[in-house]
Amino acid sequence: MASRSLRVEFLPTDSVAGVRTEDPRAEVHDVSLPDDVDGVPELLENPHVDFPGTWRLVGDGVEGAHRYQRVDRLGEDSSTRAG
């Protein structure tokens, strides 16, 4: 299966997501996405070996990266509840 790279900035869990500052603790990595994923996904599941779990898009990061922050638990609604 073909894939493409997405530049992702992983914020520490205690960072304030809406604040547009560079957090020196944030780490930027390239993650692989299947070619059939359009655009920038709202959620990433286990996107990188060092960053397991669910990550939510919270804005633009540094140098063209997409800023994600770990989600401890997703609310249950029609878009997150399993069958």
DAQUISUL-V226517 format. One record per backbone hydrogen bond with DSSP energy under -0.5 kcal/mol. CO is the residue of the C=O (numbers start at 1). NH is the residue of the N-H. If there is no record, write none. Layout:
# DAQUISUL-V226517
((CO;NH) (CO;NH))
This chain:
# DAQUISUL-V226517
((2;35) (4;33) (6;8) (6;31) (7;66) (8;10) (8;29) (9;11) (9;68) (10;27) (11;70) (12;15) (15;17) (16;19) (19;21) (21;23) (22;24) (23;26) (27;10) (29;8) (31;6) (33;4) (34;37) (36;38) (39;41) (42;57) (44;46) (44;55) (48;51) (51;48) (53;46) (54;71) (55;44) (56;69) (59;67) (61;64) (62;65) (65;61) (65;67) (66;9) (67;58) (67;59) (68;11) (69;56) (70;72) (71;54) (75;77) (77;80) (77;81))
